[in-house]
């Protein structure tokens, strides 16, 4: 089973699209199919951790509960005081029942075949601890590259929304306030766990969210004094120092 863990903070306007994309997951047979031919919904549970939202998140959750029930998807919903995304994700992981974990921010919209493609890739590559894909961020497409240890040590490029073998998940470091995904993959790398790349855009990230942000690379070069740029560079330095890079 895949446990889809969704941390959310004031994303009532986006989480509905995320839910819809989960409800519209479908199975597509492939020539070398190794998965049991069944509804992808039978392979997943959804755990939403409300990290102290002050918007209408509760109402959105209530409106979707009947639809999840109709699809036979177990939906677990818990609230906590605002502690940040790493703590919310760890809370969701502690409640998960699946052997695979998928951390999916509330501003993520999955392609219909995302679950089956990622699961298929991990089943086909037992040496890999997680499967990651290319993705769309607003209008920009991040094509990414095959897994490479040196590239991972040099730069963050693997998104949090990747399918992870639960037995290899070390937990998110709650002291890392930014680039928690890079920190996670580096920690797993130090433990001997790497990933496998899927050369396919399997999800999109809606811009303007509270847990996801990105600015074009030229901004870092031309406007180094901007708070978002300074914050990013401090985060890069912190993670590098932590991992001795």
JONOR-V975302 format. One line per field, one symbol per residue. ss: DSSP state (a for helix, b for strand, c for the rest). A space follows every 10 residues. Layout:
ss->???
//
This chain:
ss->cbbbbbbbcc ccccaaaaaa aaaccccccc ccccccccca aaabbbbbbb bcccccaaaa aaaaaaaaaa cccbbbbbbb ccccaaaaaa aaaaaccccb bbbccccbbb cccaaaaaaa aaaacccccb bbbbbbbccb bbccccccaa aaaacccccc ccbbbaaacc ccccccccca aaaaaaaaaa ccccbbbbbb bbbbbccccc ccccccaaaa aaccccaaaa aaaaaaaaaa aaccc
//
